[in-house]
Amino acid sequence: MSEQLLRDIEILADLFKAGGWTELRIESGAISLLLSKDKATLSLGGAQQALVPVAALSPVVAAPKVAPEPVDAGASAGSIDPAWTAVKAPNLGTFYRSPKPGSPPFVEVGQRVEPRTELCLIEVMKLFTSVKAGIAGTVRHVAVADADLVEGGQPLFYIACD
């Protein structure tokens, strides 16, 4: 298995644990994944599957924790004003600045935003979460490069409140 696939499975396991679900089945191409809290769950269709209780899942791949380099957004990491409000990632996933490849970003540095302004998308296994500003102000800094993996709680944007 590739490192990316193992990382995606780790992400799904974390979301599964946090989501309060009892079972999650995903099939894509040659991959079939079953996460279950019920140890008695039987494999389906006679296919040979390895069932592992979610509580027993532990990270298989240790991805290095490297802080993303800030995107040129009108401020360097050392010049983040403490008065600015950080808009943080709601969950782990891939950060996208635009709604689809080739489209302009949702917002640019210097742009005025309202609380309901969509700033970006976070994607985990084809599930997209829209991130809204949450406050009125002006975008002062984009802290993550497009298509980078982000952790839940990681700052994505800095907004100066009006």
C-alpha positions as CSV (number, residue, x, y, z in Angstrom):
1,M,0.0,0.0,0.0
2,S,1.2,3.5,-0.7
3,E,2.0,6.0,2.1
4,Q,-0.8,8.3,0.9
5,L,-3.4,5.4,1.0
6,L,-2.3,4.5,4.5
7,R,-2.5,8.1,5.6
8,D,-6.0,8.4,4.1
9,I,-7.1,5.3,6.0
10,E,-5.7,6.8,9.2
11,I,-7.7,10.0,8.5
12,L,-10.8,7.9,8.0
13,A,-10.3,5.9,11.2
14,D,-9.9,9.2,13.2
15,L,-13.0,10.6,11.6
16,F,-14.8,7.3,12.3
17,K,-13.9,7.4,16.0
18,A,-14.8,11.0,16.4
19,G,-18.1,10.7,14.4
20,G,-19.8,8.3,16.7
21,W,-20.6,5.9,13.9
22,T,-20.8,2.1,14.5
23,E,-19.9,1.0,10.9
24,L,-18.4,2.6,7.8
25,R,-18.0,0.8,4.4
26,I,-16.0,2.4,1.5
27,E,-15.4,0.8,-1.8
28,S,-13.4,2.5,-4.6
29,G,-11.8,0.6,-7.4
30,A,-9.8,-2.3,-6.0
31,I,-10.0,-1.0,-2.5
32,S,-12.7,-2.1,0.0
33,L,-12.6,-0.8,3.5
34,L,-14.8,-1.7,6.5
35,L,-14.5,0.0,9.8
36,S,-16.7,-1.3,12.5
37,K,-17.0,-1.1,16.3
38,D,-18.9,-4.5,16.3
39,K,-16.4,-7.3,16.5
40,A,-19.1,-9.7,15.3
41,T,-19.4,-8.0,11.9
42,L,-19.1,-10.7,9.1
43,S,-17.4,-10.1,5.8
44,L,-19.7,-9.6,2.9
45,G,-20.1,-11.5,-0.4
46,G,-17.5,-14.1,0.5
47,A,-14.7,-11.6,-0.2
48,Q,-11.8,-12.1,2.1
49,Q,-11.5,-9.0,4.3
50,A,-9.4,-8.2,7.3
51,L,-11.6,-6.8,10.0
52,V,-9.9,-4.8,12.7
53,P,-11.8,-3.2,15.6
54,V,-11.4,0.5,15.4
55,A,-10.1,0.7,19.0
56,A,-7.1,-1.4,17.8
57,L,-6.2,0.9,15.0
58,S,-3.0,2.8,15.5
59,P,-1.0,4.9,13.1
60,V,0.9,2.8,10.6
61,V,2.8,5.6,8.9
62,A,4.4,8.3,10.9
63,A,4.2,11.4,8.6
64,P,6.6,14.1,9.7
65,K,4.9,17.0,11.3
66,V,6.2,19.9,9.2
67,A,4.7,23.4,9.5
68,P,3.5,24.5,6.1
69,E,5.3,27.4,4.6
70,P,3.2,30.5,4.4
71,V,1.8,31.5,1.0
72,D,2.7,35.0,-0.1
73,A,-0.3,36.7,1.2
74,G,0.9,40.1,2.2
75,A,2.6,39.0,5.4
76,S,5.4,36.6,6.3
77,A,5.0,34.2,9.2
78,G,7.0,36.5,11.4
79,S,4.8,39.4,10.8
80,I,1.4,37.9,11.7
81,D,-0.3,40.6,13.8
82,P,-1.6,39.2,17.1
83,A,-4.8,41.3,16.6
84,W,-5.7,39.3,13.5
85,T,-8.1,36.4,13.9
86,A,-7.0,33.0,12.7
87,V,-9.6,31.0,10.7
88,K,-8.7,27.4,11.5
89,A,-9.3,24.0,9.7
90,P,-12.4,22.3,11.2
91,N,-10.8,18.9,10.5
92,L,-7.9,17.1,8.9
93,G,-7.9,17.1,5.1
94,T,-6.6,18.6,1.9
95,F,-6.9,22.4,1.7
96,Y,-8.3,23.9,-1.6
97,R,-8.4,27.6,-2.2
98,S,-10.8,27.4,-5.2
99,P,-14.0,25.5,-5.9
100,K,-12.4,23.4,-8.7
101,P,-9.1,23.2,-10.5
102,G,-8.4,26.2,-12.7
103,S,-11.0,28.4,-11.0
104,P,-9.9,31.5,-9.2
105,P,-9.5,31.3,-5.4
106,F,-12.6,31.9,-3.2
107,V,-10.8,34.9,-1.6
108,E,-7.6,36.9,-2.0
109,V,-5.4,38.8,0.4
110,G,-6.9,42.3,0.9
111,Q,-10.4,41.2,0.1
112,R,-13.2,42.1,2.5
113,V,-15.2,39.2,3.9
114,E,-18.4,38.7,5.9
115,P,-19.0,35.9,8.4
116,R,-20.7,33.8,5.8
117,T,-18.1,34.3,3.1
118,E,-16.7,30.9,1.9
119,L,-12.9,30.9,2.2
120,C,-11.8,27.4,1.1
121,L,-12.7,23.7,1.0
122,I,-11.2,20.9,3.1
123,E,-11.5,17.5,1.5
124,V,-11.3,14.1,3.0
125,M,-11.9,11.1,0.8
126,K,-14.2,13.1,-1.6
127,L,-16.1,14.6,1.2
128,F,-15.8,18.4,1.0
129,T,-16.3,20.8,4.0
130,S,-16.8,24.5,3.3
131,V,-14.9,26.8,5.6
132,K,-16.5,30.2,6.2
133,A,-14.9,33.3,7.6
134,G,-17.0,33.4,10.7
135,I,-16.2,37.1,11.2
136,A,-16.3,40.3,9.2
137,G,-13.0,41.8,8.2
138,T,-10.2,41.8,5.6
139,V,-8.1,38.8,4.6
140,R,-4.5,39.6,5.6
141,H,-2.7,36.3,5.2
142,V,-3.2,32.8,3.7
143,A,-1.2,30.4,5.9
144,V,-1.4,27.2,3.7
145,A,-0.5,26.4,0.1
146,D,-3.2,25.1,-2.2
147,A,-3.6,21.3,-2.0
148,D,-1.6,20.9,1.2
149,L,-2.7,18.5,3.9
150,V,-3.9,20.3,7.0
151,E,-4.5,19.2,10.5
152,G,-7.7,20.0,12.4
153,G,-7.2,23.3,14.3
154,Q,-4.4,24.5,12.0
155,P,-4.6,28.2,11.0
156,L,-5.6,28.6,7.3
157,F,-6.3,32.3,7.0
158,Y,-5.7,35.4,9.2
159,I,-8.4,38.1,9.1
160,A,-8.1,41.7,10.4
161,C,-11.4,42.6,12.0
162,D,-13.0,45.9,11.1
